[in-house]
Amino acid sequence: MPLTLMSTAFEHGHAIPAAYTCDGRNVSPPLAWNGLPAATRSLALIVDDPDAPDPAAPKMTWVHWVLYNIPAHAAGLPEGIAPAALPAGTLEGLNDWKRTGYGGPCPPIGRHRYFHKLYALDVVLPALAPATKSGLEAAMRGHILTQTELIGTFERH
């Protein structure tokens, strides 16, 4: 069975409800996964927006959430998970607001895509300093067993 990532809040390719954005409660959506390879030692999750600031003329990928060393026995993350409630051993990286934790969609213009990317790794990574998306991607290089993504969209009204 291939690795799959899903949410009860939105379907792949569909709109993310406002509750998970700056227009709502700005809490992380519930996420669940299955199909991890037997050799999985840890997981990493990166949520980002490649359409920033304007989907018609993107200039950067905005990072919303960085988690790594999620234990392989974890089957998901509940809605609005607090840092203290993350599975034991999970480490957080910095988002593009220069803080840890989830930062929901808040696009200045247009409908943006939000990629929730889950990686199954064959190692538990050392603590990264600083723990950024680019630092995590570099540390994961050569250790990704498989990966999957869940894409949601959001546009402010």
Summary of the structure (lengths in Angstrom):
residues: 157
radius of gyration: 14.8
end to end distance: 39.2
largest distance: 44.7
contacts: 485
relative contact order: 0.27
helix: 9%
strand: 38%
